[in-house]
Amino acid sequence: VVQLATASVLAFLMIVPTQERIPDFSWLLLVSAIGLGAMSAVIQVAMNWAQKSVSPTRATLIYAGEPVWAGIVGRIAGERLPGVALLGGLLIVIAVVVSELKVRRRSECATGDGEQVPGERQAG
């Protein structure tokens, strides 16, 4: 909720540098904004609740699938992305997956269990 509120305030403050104007009042706009805000909050709470039962690595990989599903749904809805956008999305997904890979250090490979190798200095 704090993240959503912060993003909302910062987005609203962007009116000044972009010289946009506040739209005229509309019940449709108001109801849409409240509905989208409420659903975003519900989704965030549900994600936080569900993440308690999933490992951080698995949660990260699930989050990495978000742009993939967004692209699929967008394509079904008729949106056509240029190749550069698709490449950028692919690079984002690859970066998230690579960031979760566990790279074993030489000392872990030598002992097999991550214990310190005799003669090796402890860091820190």
C-alpha positions as CSV (number, residue, x, y, z in Angstrom):
1,V,0.0,0.0,0.0
2,V,2.9,2.3,0.8
3,Q,4.5,1.6,-2.6
4,L,1.2,2.3,-4.4
5,A,0.6,5.5,-2.5
6,T,4.2,6.7,-3.2
7,A,3.9,5.8,-6.9
8,S,0.6,7.7,-7.1
9,V,1.9,10.8,-5.4
10,L,5.1,10.8,-7.6
11,A,3.0,10.3,-10.8
12,F,0.7,13.1,-9.8
13,L,3.7,15.4,-9.1
14,M,4.9,14.7,-12.7
15,I,2.2,17.1,-13.8
16,V,4.5,20.0,-13.1
17,P,7.6,19.0,-15.3
18,T,5.4,17.6,-18.1
19,Q,3.1,20.6,-18.0
20,E,0.0,18.4,-18.2
21,R,-3.3,19.6,-16.9
22,I,-5.6,17.8,-14.4
23,P,-8.5,16.3,-16.4
24,D,-12.0,17.6,-15.9
25,F,-14.1,15.8,-13.4
26,S,-15.8,12.7,-14.6
27,W,-17.6,10.0,-12.6
28,L,-16.2,7.4,-15.0
29,L,-12.7,8.5,-14.4
30,L,-13.1,8.6,-10.6
31,V,-14.7,5.2,-10.4
32,S,-12.0,3.8,-12.7
33,A,-9.2,5.2,-10.6
34,I,-10.7,4.0,-7.4
35,G,-11.4,0.5,-8.9
36,L,-7.9,0.2,-10.3
37,G,-6.3,1.4,-7.0
38,A,-8.4,-1.0,-5.0
39,M,-7.6,-4.0,-7.2
40,S,-3.9,-3.1,-7.2
41,A,-3.9,-3.1,-3.4
42,V,-5.8,-6.4,-3.3
43,I,-3.3,-8.0,-5.7
44,Q,-0.3,-6.7,-3.7
45,V,-1.8,-8.1,-0.5
46,A,-2.5,-11.4,-2.1
47,M,1.0,-11.6,-3.6
48,N,2.5,-10.9,-0.1
49,W,0.3,-13.5,1.5
50,A,1.1,-16.2,-1.1
51,Q,4.8,-15.4,-1.1
52,K,5.0,-16.7,2.5
53,S,4.6,-20.3,1.2
54,V,7.0,-19.9,-1.8
55,S,10.8,-19.8,-1.7
56,P,12.4,-16.4,-2.7
57,T,13.9,-18.0,-5.7
58,R,10.7,-19.5,-6.9
59,A,8.9,-16.2,-6.3
60,T,11.5,-14.3,-8.4
61,L,11.0,-16.8,-11.2
62,I,7.2,-16.4,-11.0
63,Y,7.7,-12.6,-11.1
64,A,9.9,-13.0,-14.2
65,G,7.0,-14.5,-16.0
66,E,4.9,-11.3,-15.6
67,P,6.2,-9.6,-18.7
68,V,5.7,-12.8,-20.7
69,W,2.0,-13.0,-19.7
70,A,1.6,-9.3,-20.2
71,G,2.9,-9.7,-23.8
72,I,0.6,-12.7,-24.4
73,V,-2.5,-10.9,-23.1
74,G,-1.5,-7.8,-25.0
75,R,-1.1,-9.7,-28.2
76,I,-4.5,-11.4,-27.8
77,A,-6.0,-7.9,-27.2
78,G,-4.6,-6.7,-30.5
79,E,-1.4,-4.9,-29.4
80,R,1.5,-5.4,-31.7
81,L,5.0,-4.9,-30.2
82,P,8.0,-4.1,-32.4
83,G,10.9,-6.6,-32.4
84,V,13.1,-4.3,-30.3
85,A,10.4,-4.3,-27.5
86,L,10.2,-8.1,-27.6
87,L,14.0,-8.3,-27.4
88,G,14.0,-5.9,-24.5
89,G,11.4,-8.0,-22.7
90,L,13.4,-11.2,-23.3
91,L,16.5,-9.6,-21.9
92,I,14.6,-8.5,-18.8
93,V,13.4,-12.1,-18.2
94,I,16.9,-13.5,-18.8
95,A,18.4,-11.0,-16.4
96,V,16.0,-11.9,-13.7
97,V,16.6,-15.6,-14.1
98,V,20.4,-15.2,-14.2
99,S,20.3,-13.0,-11.1
100,E,18.8,-16.0,-9.3
101,L,21.3,-18.5,-10.4
102,K,23.6,-19.7,-7.6
103,V,27.2,-19.7,-8.6
104,R,29.4,-21.8,-6.4
105,R,32.7,-20.3,-5.3
106,R,36.0,-22.3,-5.7
107,S,36.1,-23.0,-1.9
108,E,32.6,-24.4,-2.1
109,C,33.5,-26.6,-5.0
110,A,36.7,-27.8,-3.2
111,T,34.8,-29.0,-0.1
112,G,31.5,-29.6,-1.6
113,D,29.6,-28.2,1.3
114,G,30.6,-24.6,1.5
115,E,32.9,-25.1,4.5
116,Q,36.2,-23.2,4.7
117,V,39.2,-24.9,3.0
118,P,42.1,-25.3,5.4
119,G,44.6,-22.4,5.0
120,E,41.9,-20.1,3.4
121,R,41.2,-16.9,5.2
122,Q,37.7,-16.1,6.4
123,A,36.3,-12.9,4.8
124,G,35.2,-10.0,7.0
